[in-house]
Amino acid sequence: MKKLLCTALAAAMLGATLAGCVPQKSGGSTSGSAAAAHSPDNFNAEGLPILNETETFELAAKSRYNKNFADLKFFQDLEEQTNVHIEWNMSSEDGWDEKKGLLFAGELPDAFYGQGILTDVDVIKYASQGILIPLEDMIEEYCPNISKLLENEEYRKALTAPDGHIYCLPSLTELSPKTHDKLFINKTWLDQLGLPLPTTLEEFEETLKAFRDNDMNGDGDATNEIPFTFLYNRKENGLFSMFGSFGQLDNNYWNHFIVKDGEVVYTPVTEPYKEAIEWFHSLYEQDLIDPEGFTHDFSVYIAKVSAPEKTVGAFLGWSLSSAAGNNKEDFVPLAPLKGESGEQIWNTYPSAINAKGSFVITSECENPEALMRWADMHYDPETSLQIDQGLFGTTLTKEGDKYTYLPLPEGKTLADMIHEYTPGVNGIGGVTMEVASKLELNANLQERADLDEFYAPYNVPVDEVYPSVFLTTEEVESVSALETDIVAYVDQTYANWIVNGGIENEWDSYLQKLDQMHLQEYIDIYETAYERYQNS
């Protein structure tokens, strides 16, 4: 793997496409492992190639950057080395939930690939039905890289289902910051207006009004400024941490479950949640919030923040380097806004595991051993680093036992360069400190560290974060019967109330309807799982 991946690559090929235009499949007239007759004699338990003759596997994947994985140099090199040919069944990230349901209800792929491709509930639900197969025996026999990763007891515990099996592989990076979402504000605009950094909800609102009412980018059009934008239902770009100004954070990682004073809390039925929604609606009603906040996809969102027209006043994001591009010098991070209590809190993401359900193999796969060996190659330390930070010869170079960054082409961000050649944030792998400690911090990683330090005083303690737990099969069955309707209803009212208002008049009927949906039974399940995790 290393030999091919270390080769300097040709010039980048960039295709800008809309999310809905992601190619659905990578081509070919056959699908799944039926593309080649599987024979045990074709498989090599060690060494390369993995297969003597090429076999084809269908993998379902989703892409935030709207690329077909078949076009990525990383996977092309991997196929040359292994003779494992992947027919990619692609989906945009925003259309994934619907696509996932269709796949499980219809013709299954051989595997599902990519960071967070399945939820924890998905993993247990479909494993209990025999649709997903156990991986631990193959890990022990064929996967030295994954086996080494699982020597970390925290990771092994997190990936082990209540029945003792391992059904999924993670995407993780020990480079990951503890704070994923940050609030940024346009300091250039503040300076133009002679305004200080806002510190309270009221000051922030007044600042957004000033952004709205002035031609801040000086293009002669005072109507094209976006005072504040966000991306609905994403932990890096959503509104969840801003709920802390009302005394209680929200969190989408566990469908709005948090821990407060040692008790599990479902935030959408609490007064702080209601108060936050009312405030966000007041911003929306005054044209202070991007009207597309609930509809635009990730690519459109990033395009707005980084546009040369410079129309954005404040936004939520992972970092300035990854979101604002050439506009990053205009923005600075903003501390959590003080509400009536004056409290300042922000979400914490304590685990290096970005997602557990990032690679699973289905019962349709005729040669799971080959796919497991193929997946294991992603967890080679240097390969994981390249998936996460870009290929050698494009963004990285190796000098002795150190890894350093190459200069970026003009007009390109590091995220651009990573995702032109590798799956990046849509991939799998495990960047541990074994390799991360040898990486020279570039401006992007240094920014992550600085932002982590900036938000550290406001991060809630780890024990107030709902942990990454697996439910039992029985709990999953109950949750599956309850969660779809509850989540859909909560999401629908959340968006509707911010856009159209009405939460005050509809709150009691909303709680009543959730009660009819057996919300307490749903909450009880997560309380039981939390107690079991605490006692394990």
N, C-alpha and C positions, 0 to 999 in steps of 0.2 A: 504493500500500500504506500509506504513512505517513498519508494523510489519514484513512482509515477506522480505522486502528489507533490513531490519536491521539484518537479520539472517546471521551468518558467513557462507561463501560459501565454497564449496569443492575446491580442487586444480584445477588449471587452465588447460584447454585443448586447446592446441595451434595447429592450422593446417595451414601450410604455403602453399598457393595456388596462382596460377597465376591469374591475373585479368580476363582473359577470361574464367576461370574455375568457376566463381561464379555460384552456383546453381540457376537455373532460377525460380523454384518454391519450396515451402517448403514441398510439398508432399500432398497426399490426392487424392481421386478420384473425388472430386467435387470442384467447384470453386464458389467464390462469396457467397452471402447470401443465395443462393439456397441450400447450404449444410444443412440447417435446416429450417423447415417451420417457417416463421416469423409470430408471433402473438403479437398483442398489449399487451395481458395479460402477455407476457413473459418478458416485460420490466419494470424495476424499476426506477422511476424518481430520486430517491436518495438512498443512502446507497449501500451496497454491498451484493450480487453480482449485477451487472448491469442487467444481464439476469438470469432468473430462470433456464432455460435450455440452453445449449450451442448452439450458432449460429456461423456460419463461415462467415468471410468477406475476400474478396481478396484485398490485398493492394499491390500496386506497390512501389518498393523501390530501391534505389541504395546504394552500399557500397564501400567506398574508401578502406576499409580494407578487402574486398573480403570475407565476411562472410555472410552466410544465417542467417537472423534475427531469424529464427525458433530455432536456436541452442543457442540463447543468454538467459542466466538466467533471465535477466530483463523481457523479454517478456513471458517466461514460468511462472514466478511468477505472472505477470499481468493477464495471462489467468486463473490461479487458483483462483484469487480473483474475476474476473469479469464474467467468462463464455463467454467471447468474444474470439473466436478462430480466429487467423489470418492465412490465407494461403498467404505466402509471394511470390510475383512475383518479383524475384530479378534480378538486373542488375549490372554489374561493373560500376563504375563511368565513365570510359572512353567510354563505349558503350551506355551510357544512352540516348543521344540525338536521336540516331537511334531507340532505343527501345521505347522511348516516342512517337515518330511519329507513330510507328506501333500500339501502344496501342490506341491512339486517332483515328486512322483510322480503328481500328478493334473492338475487344471486350474490353470494358472498365472494369477496376477494380472498386471496391466500393469506393476506395480512393487512393490518392497518398500521400506517407509518406516520410519525411526526409528533412534535411536541403537543401534548394534550389532545391527541386525536380522539381518545376516549376518556370519559369521566371515570372516576373511581366506581361510581354506581354502575356504569356501563360494564366495566371489567367484571365485577362480581356477578351481575345479572346474566351476562352472556356466558361466563365461565360456568355458572351453575346449570345452564342449559346445555353444556357440552359444546357450545359454539366456539369458545376459546379454549386452547389446550394448555396444560401445565408446561412450564419451561425449565423448571429447576434441574431435572435430570440432564437435559441437553446442555444447560449452562455448565454443569459440573464436568460433562464429558468433552464438550466441543468449544467452550467459550472462556479462554484464559483471561481475557480483558474484563469481561463482566464478572467472572469469579473473583478477580482481584478487587473490583469495585465493591462487591458484596462482603468483603472482609470488614468493611465499615458496618458495624452493627446497626447504626441508625438507619442506613439505607436498606439493609436486609429486613429490618423490622417494618419499615415503611412499605416495602414491596410485597411482603408476605401476607396473603389473604388469611382470613380467620380459619380456613380449612387447612392451612399449612402449606399450600401451594403458592408458587409464583407464576402469575399469568401475564405479567406485563413488564416491560423494560422502561426505564425513566429517561427523561432528558434532565440533566443537572449540570450546574457549573458552580464551582466554589469561588468563581469570580463574581457571582451574582451579588448585588447590593442588598442590604436589608430593607431599603426603601425603593419600591418600584415606581410609584407615582409621585410626581413632583409638580408643584404649581409654579409656573413661570409668568413673569410680567414684563412688558416692554418698557425697559428703563429709558430707552431713547425717547419714547413718547412722553414718559413722565418728566424727563428733563425739558422737553419742548414746552410742556405746560407749567413747569415750575412746581411740580407736585412731588411730595415725598412718597416713599413706599407705603402703601396702605397696611395697616396692622389690624384693623377690625372689619367686621362685616359691613358696617356702615361706610367706612372709608373706602373699602373695595368697591362698593356700589357707586359711590360718588365718582371714583376714578373711572369706572366703566362708562358712566354718563359723559364724562369729559372726552373719553375716547370716541364715543358715539357722535358727539356733537361737533367735533372738529375734523377738518381734513388733515388727519395725522400724517398720512404718507405724502401729502403735498401734490397729489395728482389732479387737483381741481374738482374732485368728486367727493363730497362729504358724506356720501351714502354707502360707500363700498367698504368701510372699516367694519371689522368684526371685533367688537369689544372683548368677547370671551368665547372660546370654543373648547369643546371636549369631544370624546368619542364614547358613545353609550356602551355600557356593559363590558368595558375592558379595564383590567386592574391598573394598567399603566396610564390610561388616558381618561378613565371615568371619574365620576364625581365623588366616589366613595369616601375618600379621606376627608373631603371638605365637610362631610356630615359631622366631623369632630367638633366643629365650631358650635354645635348645638348640644355638646356634652357626651356624644356617643358616636363612634365610627360606624360606618357601614362597610360591607366587605362582600365582593362577588365571588371570591375564591370558593367559599362554602355556601353559596346561595343565601347570603345575608346572615349566616350564623357567626356570632362572635362570643367571646367569654368576658364577662364583667363580674368582678368580685367573686370569682370562682363559680359562677353560674352561667349556663348556656343561655344566650339571648338571641331570639329571632327578631332582627331589627325592624322589619316592615310593620310590626304591630305596636310599636313604641311611640311615645310622644316626641322624643328627639327626631325620629325619622319624619314624622308628620310636620314638625316645625321646619326641618330642612327643606322638604318638598315645597312648602309654602313660600319659603324665601327664594328658592330657585325659580318658582313660577313668577314671583314678583320681578325677578331679573328678566325672564323671558318676555313678560308682558310689556316691559319697557324697552324691548329691542336691544337688550344688553347681552343676550346669549345667542350664539349661532343657531339659526332656525333649523339647520341641517344636523345638529348635534346628535339626533336620534336616527338619522338616515344615512349619512355619508359613511363610506367604508374607510379602512385604514389608509389606503393609498391616497384617497381624496383628502383625508384629514392632514396627512403629512405634506401633501402638495400645497394646502392652504397655508400652513405654518411657515413653510420654506419658500413660498412664492416670492419672486423678485419684486412684485408689487407691494409687498410689506403691508398686509391688511389686518394682521392679527395683533390684538392688544394683550391678551393673556390666554394661556392654554395649559393643559395638563399633559405631561409626557414623561417618558423614561429618562431622557437627557436632552440637552440642547443639541449635542452633536448628531444624535440620531433623528431628531425631529425638526430642528430649525435650519439645518444646513448652513447656507451662507448668511442666514439672518441671525445666527446664534449670538453674535456680539450685541444685538439689540436687547437681549433678554437677561434677566437675573432671576434666581429662585426667590420665592416668597414664602416666608414662614407661615404656619397655620394661622388663619385669621381668628381673632378673639371674638367670641360671642358674648352674651350677657354675663356668663360666669367668669370670663377672662381666661378660661382653660384653653390650652393649645396642645392638641394631640393629633397623631398621624399614624397611618397604618404601618405595620411591621410585617415583613415576610422572612421569617427566621431560617427557613430550610433552604439548602442549596438545590433541592429537587424542585425544578420548575413545574414538572408534571410527571405523574407516575404512569398514566396510561398512554405512553408514547410509542410503544411497539407491541403488538400482539399478533399471534398466529391463529388462524381459524382452523376448524376441523376440515375445511375444504382442501387444505394444503397437502399435497401428496409427498412432498419432500421437505418437511419442517427442519430437518437437520441442516440442510443446505442454507435455508433462510436464516437459521440461527447463527451459523458461521459467518454469513454475510453481515448480519446485524452486529456481531461481535467485533467486526473490523472497525465499526464506528466508534467503539469504546477504547481503541488503542489511544494512549495519551496524546500523541502528536496529531493523530487524525481528529480526535475530538476537538483539539485546539483549533485546527484548521476549519472544521465545520462551524465553530463558534466565532472565529476571528478572521477567517479568510485563508485562502491557499497560499503555500509558499510560492513565491514568484509573482503574486498579485498584490497581496497586502502584507505578507510576512516574509521574513528571511531568517534563516538559522545561522548563527555564528558561534561555533563552539557549542557550549551548553546553554546559550542564551537565544531568545527569540526577540527580534526587533521588527518594527513596522517600516514598511516602505512608504515613500511619499505617495500621496493620493493624486490621481489625475485631476486636472483642473475641472471644477464643477461637480466632482463626485464626492459623496460622503463614504465613510467606512461601511455603513450599512449597504449602500449601493454596490460597493465592490465585493462585499461578502456574498451577497445574494445573486450576483451575476454568475457565480461559479459553484456555490454550495447551497444546501438547503437552509443554512444559518439557523434562525430562530424557529424554523419549521422542521428542523431535523431532530435526530436523536444523538446521544453521546454523553460523556461524562468528563468534564474538565475539572480535574482535581488539582490540589496545590502541588502535586508532584511536577506538573508541567506549568501550572499557572505561576508558580513562584519564580520561574525562569523567564517569564515574559516581562519585557521592559514596558512599563506603563506608558501607553501613548496618551495623547491628549484626551481621547474618549474615555479610557479606563481611569485616567487621573481625575477626569470630571466626575465619573461615577463615585470614586472614593471621596472626592470633595463634597458631593451632594449627600452622600451617606453621612458624612461628618456634620453637614449643615442641618440635616433632619434628625440626627441622633437624639438631641435633647427632647424631641417631641414624639419619638416612636413609643408606642404603647409597649409595656413589658410583654415578653414572649408568652407568659401564662395568660394573657388576655387575647391571644390569637387562637382561634379554633384549630386544633391540630389536624394533620393529614392522616385520617383514619380510614380503614376499610370497614364497611358494614358487613354483617353476616348475610348469608343467603336469604334468610327469613326477613331480615331488615330490608334488604334490597327489594324483595318482592313487595313489601309494604310500601317502601318509598316509591317504587316504580308506579304503583297504583295511585299514589297521592301527588307525587312531585310535579308531574307534567302540568296538571291543571293549576296547581298552586303557583308554580313559577310563572306560568303564562299569565295568570291573572295579576300577580304582583308586578310583573314587568309591564303589562299593559296599563295598569293604573299609574305606575310610576311615571311613565312617559306621558300619559294623558294629563295627569295632574300638573306636571311641569309646563306642558304646552298650553293646556286649556283651563287649568285651575279646577276648583270644585272640591278639593280635598276636605275642607271644613264641613261642607254640607253632606258629603258622601262617606265620611269616615266611619260612622256607626254602621251603615249598611255594608261597607267594605269589610269590617271586622266580622259582621254577622255572616257574610258569604264565605269568608275564610273558615269560620267555625263550621259551616255546613260542609266545607271541603275536608273536614277532619284535620284541621291544622294542628290541634293539640297532639293528636296521634303522631303526626309528622315530626313535631318538635320533640316528643318523647323518645323517638328513635335516635335522634342525634344526641340527646342528653345521655341515653344509655351507652351509645358508642363512645362518647366522651369519657364517661366514668370507667368504661372498660379499658380505654387507652391509658387513663391516668393510673389505673391499678395494674397494668401489665408490666 
